[in-house]
Amino acid sequence: MSNRIRAYVGTLSLLAIGSAAWVYQLDPTQNNSIVRAAVVFAAVSLICEMLAYKKAAKSESGSIAFLPTLAAVVVAPSWVTVAAVTTATLLVQIANRRIPIKALFNVAQVTLWVALSVVVYTKMGGQSLLIPSMPIHLPGFVAILLVFALLNSAAVAGAVAISEGQHFWELWWQRAGVTVIYDLFTLPFVYVFAWCYVNFGAAGAFALVIPVLGIRELYKVNWQLQQTNQELLQLMVAAIEARDPYTSGHSRRVSRNARLIAQAIGLKDKQVERVAVAALLHDVGKIHEVFAPILSKPARLTAEENAVMQTHPIKSEELVKTVSQLSDVVAPIRHHHENWDGTGYPDGLRGEAIPIASRIIMFADTIDAMTTDRPYRAALSETEVRSEFLKLSGRQFDPTICDRLLASAIYPRLFDQDNPVTPLIADKQRRKATDISPLLAS
């Protein structure tokens, strides 16, 4: 664990303590109804967190614990809520046997956003819903969700930026944008939690956990199906690439780099993921027996062999289009060898007629080819690859993508050596080594 991470978590902890003290100074008084509500919601949050399902090799979790926690803020906007939620979060860390630095990070970031949510809610005029006939203070209600989403994503982005040497603002913008939109849809659930407690007491709050957990379970099953599909695709690609020792891991590296390039040029998250899928499957047609002797050949190919190899995008298209859920990546796969000036194959498409995913895959595919040692030439350096892109911009490569990619801070990451051959394994090892960013999060 680096000193920078320790300093970051220490700073986050001090901010959390300061924020909690601020809440206490605002109103140090308490009453039994506030204490009771804080304890109930903290207990519900603890239960939800303990029932969270693990994602991404246990580096992240799918949890609804933030719903009762936000409800606690509008029902009991007091330092007691901050203390109760902090205690519940600490118990979760102990029960899950988190390493101390990660446990401290999770406790600190939760304490910070809960405390500041209470401050924002009360400063905007919000009061406890336990007061008879007290309506929900809508601006304050929306504000606390924004505080949660922005601080939660900022805490994670800061940890990842320090651990992996990335730019904080880019990471925060990516995370916050998705988080805020997603969490806005949870506002009704937060209000229902609060309403159930106000009208039916602790029994109402605990009873609501059951249907909400049911909804979360549906999301869990959907995520698991998506994960299984992704792993099956990875397995299939790995089996195909096992035939060629010089391109083992090629499609997975191309997929990783295509994802980074798509992010660098500003595609939306859903588009980024589909580009990554298309890149992963771009060479599946090479499983056809006609390519076997060519793939195993260590020397340069003849003109006839090159002609045969140029049919592989069509073979890949034929395989992929048999799967209905992959229909949107069929065209990108077929055209991933089309050149910007129309000299590519198989159809000689030119310029904007080439699907943007295909143009991205062209970059990612070329990077991997140029940075991989082959019997007939050594791998090129990052500087040499940049020179090739500039030389071939407007001929082989989309000039707009080329300019944006080379100017992006993401570009050097395409040459990271921490996942050269087996990116899935390397990614897991890297997450394990720097696993401080995952939250209680959704």
N, C-alpha and C positions, 0 to 999 in steps of 0.2 A: 504494500500500500504506500503510495507516494506521499511525501510531506505536503504537497499541494492539496491532495484529497483530505488529509487530516486537517489542514488549515481551513479548507472549505467547510467541512462538517462542523468544525469548531465555531466558525463564524455563523453558520446557520443556527447552531445551538444557542449562541449568544443572542441572536436576533429573536429566537423563539422565547427565550427567558425574558428579554426586554418587552416583547409584545404581551406576554402573559402578565407581567408586572403592570403594564399600561392598562390592561383590562381591569385588574384589581383596583388600581387607583381611581378608575372611573366611577366605581361603585363597590366598595368593599363589603357592603351589607349583603345579607342573604336571608332567605326564608325557606321553610320546609318544602313548599311546593316547587321552588326552583331547584333545590337540591334533589328532590325526588325525580323530577323530570330529567335533570342532567345525568343522574345515575342510570335511569331506565334507558335513555338513548345511548349512553356509553356502553351499556350491557348489550343492547341490540347491535350496535356497531361491532362489538367484540365477536358476537356470534356470527355475524355476516362475514367478518374477516377470517375467522377460523374455518368457515365453509367455502372460502374462495378457492377457485380452481387454478392450477398452475399452468402457465403458458411459457412457450419459448424456452424449453429445457429448464423450467423452474426459475427463470430469471425475471419473470413478470407474473402477476396474478390478475385474475378477473374477479373483481369484488364490487359489492354494492354498499360497502361500509360507509361511503361518503353520504349516502342518502339519509340515514338516521342522524348522522353527525350534523349535516346542514339543517335538518329539522330541529335538532337541539338548539341551534343558534337562534331560531325565531321563537321557539317556545321558552327557552331559558337563556337569554343573552347575558351571561354572567361569567365571572371568573371560575365559578363552580363547574360550568360546562367545560371550560378549557382544562381544568384540573382532572375532571372525570374522563374526558376523551384521551388526554395524555396518559393517564394511568392504564386505560384499556389498551391503548396502542403499545405501551411498554409490555403489558402482559402477553400480547400477541407475539411480540418479538422474542420474549423468553420462551413461550410455548413452542415457537417455530425454530428455536435455537439459532437465531441469527447471530452472525459474528458481531462483536461489539460495535465496530465502526458503522456497519450497515444498520444495526438496531438504533444507534444514536441518530443516524441520518433520518430514518423513517419517523422516529419519535419527534425529532426537531421540526421536520417539515410539516407534519400534521399539526403540532402545537402552534406553529407559526401561522398557518392559514386559518385555523380555527379562531385563534386570538384576534387576528386582524379582521376576520369576518364579523366577530362580535363588535369590534370597534366601529367598523364601517356601518353595520346595521344600526347600532345605537346612535351614532353621529348623524345618520340620515333621518333620524326620527322614529326608527322602529322600536317597538316595545314588545314585551312578552305577550304571546297569545293566551297566556293563562289569565290575563286581566279580562274580567267579564265584558263581553260584547266588543272586544278589541279586534278589529279587522286586520287582515294581513297588510303589512306595509309593502306594497308591490315594488317600488323603486329599491328599497333596502333588500327585499327578497331576491330580486334579480342581481343586485350588486354583490351579495355574498357568494352567489354561484360564480360570478366572474372572478372574485377574489380567489376562490378555490381553484378554478381552472387555470388562472394565470400564475398563481404562486406554485401550484402543484407542478405544472409544466416547466416553470422556471427552475425549480429545485432539481428536477431531473436533467434538464438541459445543461445546467451548470456542472453537475456531476459528470455527465457524458463528455462535455466539452473539455474538462480537465483531464479525464481519464484517457480520452482518445485523441486529444489535440485538435478538436474540431472548433468551429466558430460558434460561440454561444448564441448570437442573435439569430443565425440561420436555424439552429436547432430549436430555439425557443419559438420562433415564428412557425415552424413546421408543426411542432407539438401543440402549441397554443391554439392555432387555427382549427385543427381537428378537434381538440378537447373542448373548446368553447361551444362549437356547433353541436357536438355530441351531448354535452352536459345541459344545454338549453332544453333538450327534450326530456330531461329528468326533473325539471321544475315541478310538474304535476305530481310526481311520486314523492318529492320532498314535502310538498304541501299536504298530500294525503297522510303521510306519516305524522306530520304535526297535528292535522285535524283529528286523526284517530286518537292520538294521545289526549288532546284537549277534551274530546267528547266521551272517550271510553277508558281513559287512563292507561295504565301500563299494559293491561290485557289487550287493548286495541293496538298499541304499538307492536307488541310481540306477535299478535295474530297476523298483522300485515306482512310480517317477514315471510310467511309461507307462500302467498301468491307471488311476491316479488322475487323470491328465490326460484320459484317455478319459471318465471320469465328469464331470469339469469341462466337457468339450466338449459333453456332453449338456445340461448346465445352460445353457451358452452358446447352443446352438441354440434351446432353449426360450425363453430371454430374448429372443433376436433375433426369434423369431416373435411374442412378446408385443409387442415394440417395434414391429414392422411393423404388427401389427393396430391398435395405438394410433395410429400415424401415418396409417394409412388412414382411421380414424374421424375424425381431425383434418382430413384432406384433404376428406372428404365434408362435414363440417360447415362448413368454410370455403367450399366451393363453394355450399352452400345459402345461407349468409349473405351471399354476394356480391350477392344479389338485392336486399338492403336496406341501403343505405349507413348507416342510422342504427343498425343492430344488428350491424354487422360486428365480429366477435370476441366477440359476446355469449355464445355457448354456451361458448366456451373460458374466458371470465372467470367465468361461472356455475360451470363445473366446478372451476376453481381455488378459488373462494370456498366451494363446497359441500364441498370437501375440507377446507378450514380449519375450517369450522363443525363438520363431523363429528369432527375432531380436538378441537375445543374442548369438545364435549359428551362426549368420552371413548369414542367407538366404537373398535373394534379395527381394526388396519391393513387387514385384508382387507375389512372393511365400509366403511372410508373409501374404498378404491379403487373399490369397486362403486358407492358413492354418486357418486363423481366421474365414472364412466362413464355412469351414468344422467343426470347433469346435463349432460354433454357432448352427449348424444343427445336431450335432452328436447324439442327443437324441430324434429327432423328431418322431421316430418310437414309442415312448412311448404314443403317442396319441391313439394308438390302444386300443380297449376296454379291451383286455385281461390283460392289465397292470393296469387298474384302481383300482381294489381292493388291489393290491399289493402296489401301490404307496401310497395309503391312510393308509396303515398299519404302526402304529408308532413303533412297536417292530421289533426285528431281523427277517429275513426271514427264512422260512424252506428250506430244500434242494429242494423240489419240486418248491417252489416259486423262488428260485435262478435259477433253470433250465429255468423257464419261462422268467425271467428277462434277461437271457443270450441270448435270441433271439432278444432283442431290436436292436442290431446293424444291423441285417438282415432286420428288419421292417423299420429301418431308411433308409437303402440302397434302399429298394423298393420304398419308397416315393420319395427320392431325385432324383433317376434316371429317374423319369417321367419328370423332368425339364431338357431340353437339355443343357441349359447354366450352369448347375451344374454338368455336366458329369465328370469334372476333380476332384470333391470332393467325388464322390461315393465310390471309393476304400478306401480313408482315413477314411470315416465314417464307412464303414463295419468293418474295422480292428482296430478301436481305443481301443479295449480291448485285443489285441494280446500282449502277453508277450515276452520279448526278448529271453527267453530260450525255447519258443515254448509251454508253458503251458496255454496260453490264449485261447480266443474264438473269433469268431465262427469257425475259420479254423485252429487254431494251428500253424500259421505262426511263423517263427523263424528268429531272427537277421535282416540282411539287406533285407530280403524278405518282411518285414513289411514296408509299405510306411512311409517315414520320417514324413509326416504330422500326421499319426496315432501315431507314437512314441512321437511326441510333444504333441498331445492331451492327451495321456496317462499321461504325467507329469502334464499338466494343470488340467485335470479331477481329478487326485489324490490329487493335492494341495487343490482344492476346497472341496473335500470330507473330507480331514483331518483337514481343518481349519474351518469347519462348525459344530456348535453344533448340536448334535442329541440326542434324548431321551435316547439312550443307552450309550453315551459317550460324553465327553467334547471335544471341539476343541483343536487341537495340536498347539503348538507354532512354530515359525520359526525354532528354534533350533531342536525341535523334528522332524519336517518335514525333515530338512537336514539329521538328523540321519537315518530316514527311507529311504531316497533316497540312502544314502551310503550303507545301509544294503542290499537294494534290487537291487543295480546297478549290471547289468549283469544277473539278474534273471527276474525281472519284467521290468526294465528300460534299455534303450540303455546306455551303460557305457560312450560312447563318449559324448553324449548329456548331460549326468549327470555331467561329469567332467567340461565341458565348461559352463554349466548353473551355477553350484555352484561357479565357479571362476569368474563369470561375475558380474559387478556392477549392472546389471539389476535384479539379483536375489532378493534382498530385496524388490524391487517394487512389486513383486508378492504378498506381504503381506500387501500392502497399505490398510488402512482401510477407505480411502476416497470414495471408491465406493464398499461397501460390498454387497449390495443386488440389487440395481438398478443402474448399472454403467453408463447407458446413462444419467440419471438425474444428477448423481454426477459429471460426466465428464463435463457436461454443466455448472454446478454451479462452478466447479473449474476453467473452462475457463473464466467465467464471473468475478470471483474474481481476476484473474491474467491476464486479457485480455490486455496485453501490447505488445505481440509478433506479432500480425497480421500486415502485411505490405500492401503496394499498390500492393502486389506481384501477380504473376501469379500463 
